[in-house]
Amino acid sequence: MSRHPQDATATRMLADRTGTDPADWFLVFKARYGMEVVFRALAGTRGPGDVVTQVFTCSTAVDPILVAGLRPVYAEVSPATVAIDPDRLAVGPDTRAVVLQNTFGIVDSAGARRLRDAARSVGALLVEDSAHCVTRLARDADGSPVADVSFHSFGVEKMLPTRFGGAVWVSPALDPALRSAVVTALDALPVVGARLDLAARSFRTQVRVLNRLPGAAAGTVRDALTAVGAYEPAIAPVENRGGLAHPPQRPSPWITDRMVDALRSSGDVEARRADTVAEYVRGLSGVVEVPAGIGERAPLVRFPFFAPDAATADRLVRELTAAGFYVGKWYRPALFPGPDDPAVYGYTPGDPALATTEDLVARVVNLPTTVGVATARRVVRAVRSALGA
């Protein structure tokens, strides 16, 4: 099936931003569905096996592994990057892929190369999850992308002010048989139907209305709209149970147009977020534990730090929220927002092999990066005051 004409502008812009070829970019309704396509092709080409990933993530980043018939295996993350720690990565003959998650938008190219080398040592792929940093890729020493496949999100609360859409970059150097399977499957995806397109168009209005309703009523209305397909939630109920809400599809022309509009201003968006992050780094380094991989400034989707303990993290979220700041707790609990049954995901809470990750999960707090420098200074003062610093 040939590409749809409305895809051309988006894929060209993605290629221009990343120094890649438009022919290697493919659009999907949500990034998770691109993951499903790739993991299904991987399982079909190389057989069932393991995908090494992390529990400091969202359930929707693991659901595609399960749906594709592969097995998630969890590795420890580094406190510096909140991505898989290359020093603690174990791979073997059953490993089919290693997932590099650029968590919060922290891109650690040196660590990515080590993960890539470990994956290649057993014939596995390095799969990059750039959901938090659309158009940013981990790079090799020569500037080329490190990953074999890279996933990017235009979804809710991601880098750009869009709500739907995703993109997949497939390396031209990928094993030809696997690349052919992936590209053929992505090219053959149907466009979302009228119901999903309408849900996407209505999403912002629906959220504004729901936010005006009392909490219990909002939940009831949201659930009812979701049940009939009129509302498309960021995480569907089935996506806390190891499944996905829809089969893989392309975005509609309307969604693609929103992606294109957002890409035109993405440089400005990144610059504003980086300015805000720099203010947080200046004000909070030495007061709380800030991941070293952030550096002095980076265009993060949220700014993470780790409180001294879980109780303090909970208190900070409560107090900062009460003060009017939009404070988050991605990814607390693990496999956020928490699976109905962790065993479905092959995850055992309290696993001593994930002690570092679970400690970070318990202590994480994250701050908004869309607020600008002046508000960031107010947030910093509030954090320091709450900690008596």
N, C-alpha and C positions, 0 to 999 in steps of 0.2 A: 504494500500500500504506500502511495507517495505521501510526502509531507503535506499538511494542510497549509495553504498560503499564509494564513495569519500567524503561523509559527515562525516564519522566516525572519521577521524583524526581531522577535524575542531571542532566537538562537544567535543571530548576528550580534546583538548587544551583549549577550552572555559571552560570546567568543571574544569580542572586543575588550571586555572588561578583564578577561583572563588570559589573553594572548594565545587562544586556542582556535580551533577550526569550527565554524558553525555546524559542519556536518557531523561533529562528534557530540552535539547537544540535542537532547530530546525533552519534550515537555510532558508533564503528567499533572493530573488533577491535584494530587498531594504527593509529597516526596516519599511517603511510606509506600505508595503504590509502585513507584519506580524501584524501590528496594525489593518489593515482592517480585517484580519481573526479573530483576537481576539474580536474586537468590534462587528463583525457580529455574532459570537457565543454568545457573551454576550446578544445582542439584541434578538437573537433567543431563548435563554434559559430563560431570565428574562423579556423580553418584552422591548418595546421602553422606553426611558427615557433620562436622562441628563448625560453628562460627564463633570465634572468640570476640566477646563484646564486654560491656560493663553494666553494673546495676545502677550506677550514678547516671541515670538517663530516664527517658520516658518509656512507658510501656509500648508506645507506638513505634519505637525504634527496634523493639525485639519481636513484636507481632509478625512482621514480614518474614523473619527467620523461621518462626514456627509454621506459618501458613505455607511456606515453601517446602516444608518437610525436612528442614535442617534442625540441628540441635544447638541452642545457645549455650556457650560455656563462658563463665565470667572470670575476668582477670582483675587484678588490683589496679587502681589508678594512682597516678602520681599527685601528691598535694600541690605540686608546682603548676600542673596543667589541667588537672582533673580529667585527663585522658589516660588510656592504658599505659602503665609504666613499662617501658622496654626492658628494664632490669628484672622485671618479675613476670614477664610474658613466657608462657609455656605453650609450644606448638608441637604437633606430631603428625603422623601419617593420616589421621582422620580429619585434620584441620583443612577446611575448604576456604576460609576467609578470616581475616582479622579486621575488626572495625576500628578505625581511627575516628574518634568523635572530637571535633573541634569545639569542646564544651564552652558555652557562653560566647564563643567566637575567639577563644585562645588558640592560635595557630602556632604549633611548635614543629617547625620543619625538620630540625635535627632529630627530634624524637620520632617523627614520622618516617624518616629514612631508616631508622633502626627497626621500626615495626615492619616496614616494607621488606627489609633484608631478612628478617626472621620469617615472615610469611613466605617469601620466595624460597627459603631454604627447604621448605616442605611442599613446594608447588602450590601454595595457597595465594589468594588475592589479598591485596590491601584495599579495603573498601572505606572511603572517606565519607563521614557524615558531617557535611557543612551546613546543616539545617540552621545553625545559629549565625552563619556568616556568608550569606549568599554571594557568590562570585569570588570568594576568597578560597585559595587552595594551598595546601602544604606543598613546598617546592623542593626540588632537588638542587644540588650545587650549581647546575647550569641554568636554573630557573624553570625547568620543565616540571609539570605536575608529578608528584610522587605516587599518587594513588593509581590503581587500575580502573576504578570507577569512583565517581564523586557525586553525592546527592546534595541538592540545594532546595531550600524551602521558601515559599512566599506565604506561608500559612500564618495563622493567628499568633500574635505576639512574637513574631520573628523580626528580622532586621528591618524590613521595609513595611510601609503602611498598607500592606495588602492583607487579604484574609485567606486566599486560596491560590493554589498553583504550586508546582514544583518543577525541578529540572534535574536531568541526569546527564553527566559528562562521562563518556566511555572512551578510554584511552585507545588511540589508533594502534598502539603497540600491544594491546591485549591479544592473547592467544586467538588465532583466527577463527577456530571452530566456536569458541565461547563467544567471541565478539559477534560473530554472525548470528548466533542464537539470541543474544541480547538485543542487537540492533533490529533484527527481524521482528522480535516480540514487541519492542517499543514502537516501531513503525506501524505495527498492525493494530495498535490500541484504538478503540472507538472513542469518539468525543462524548463527553457526559451528556446525558439526556436532558430534556426540558425541566424535569423536576429538580435535579441537582443544580442546574443552571439558575433556576428561580430561587432556590435556597441560598445560593451564593450571592445573588443580587440583593436578596432581602436581609442578609445576615446583619449588617450594621444597624438597620432599622429595628430588627428584632431584638438585638442586644440592648439598644437604647430603651425600648419599651420594657424589656424584662428587668433592666436595672432600676426602673421606677416602681416595680411591684414589690410588695413585702417579700421577705426571703422565702417563706414557705410557699407562697403563691407563685413566685417566680420559678421555683423548682418544679412545681406541678405543671405549670404551663409549658416550661421548657421540655419536660419529659413527654408531654402529650404531643407537642409539635415534632419532637424527634421521632416518636413512634410512628407518625404518619408520613415522615419524610419531608416535612415542611421546614424543619430546622436542622442544620448540619453542624453538630457540636465539634469542638476542637478534638475531643476524645470521646468516641461513642462508647456506650456500655460494653459492647462486645470487645472493644479494644482494651479493656481491663481483664479480659478472659482469654487472651491469646489469639483472638481473631481480628479480622478487618471488616469494616462496615460495607465496603463495596468492592467489586472487582476492579482491577487496574483500568484507568481511563485517561484520556487526554483532557486538558482544560477546554472549556467552551471559548469561542471567540471573545466573549465579554470578559472572561477571566484573563485571557491572554492579553487583552488590551490593558487591563489593570496592571499586569506584570510589566508590560512595556512602559507604561506611565511611571511606575515606581523605579524602574531601572534608569530612567533618564535623570532622576534626582538622587540616585544611590550614592554618588560621591559626596554630595552635601550631607546626606543623612549620616554617612560614616564619619565625616569630619565633626559633626555636632556630637555624635556619640563619643568619639575619641576625646574631645575637649572635656566632656562630662567625666569620662573615666579618669582622665589625668587629674581632675580635681579630687576625685575620690582617692586616688593613689597618694596624692600629696597629703590629704587630710587624715587618712586612716592607716597608712603604713606605720608600723610600730605600735599601733593601738589595738588592731586586730590582725589576725593572720590573713594576709592577702596572697593569693597564688603568685609565685614569682614569675610564672610564665606570662603574666599580663604585661610586664614591663612598665614603662612610664606612661604609655598611652596606647590604647588599642580600641578599635570600634566594636565594642562588645554589645551583645543584645541585652545583657544584664551584667551588673558588676557584682561578682561573688566575693564574700569573705567568710571566714570561719570564726565563730564566737568561741570563747574558752571552753564552753560545755553546752550540752543540749538545752539545759534549763535557761541559760543566758540567751541562747539563740531564740527560744520561744518567747522570752520576755522582750527581746529587741523587736521581734516581729509585731508583737502586741502593741508595744509602746510607740513604735514608729508609725504603725498603721493608725493608731488613735490620734497621732499628731498630724495626720492628713497626708502621709507619704505612702506611695504605692510600693510596699515592700513585699518581696516574694520569698518562697522557700523551695524553688526548684533545687534539687530533686530530693525532697524530703516528704514522704518516705521514698525508699528506693523503688525503682521502676514506677516512677511518679505517674499518676497520683496514688499508686499502690494497687497491685493486682488483687482481684477477688480471691485468688488462690495462688500463692507464690509457687507452689509445686508445679503448676501448669507451665511456668516459665523456667523450671529447673533451678529455682532459687530457694535456698534455705536461709531465712533470716537468722543472723547470729553465726553464720559460717565463719570459723576462725581464719579460713583462707582469704576472707574479704574484710579482715579487721580494719585495715586502713580506710577502705572505701566506706564501710559502715560508720566509722568515726566521723568522716567528712560529711556523710549524709546527715548525721545527727546534729552537726554544728553549723550547717550552711545557712547563710542569710544572703539574699541578693537584692541589690538596689536598682532602681530604674535608671536607664541611660538616655532617656528621651527628654529629660527635664531641663537641660541646660546648666551652665556653670553656676549661675546665681542660686538656683534651687539646690544644686549639688552641695554647695557650701552650707546651706541650711540643713541638709540631711547629715552632712558630716558633723556639724555642731550637735545635732540631736543624738547621733550615735555616741559621740564622745561624752556628752552629758549623761546619757543613760548608763555608760560604763564608768562614769566618774573620772574620765581621763582629761 
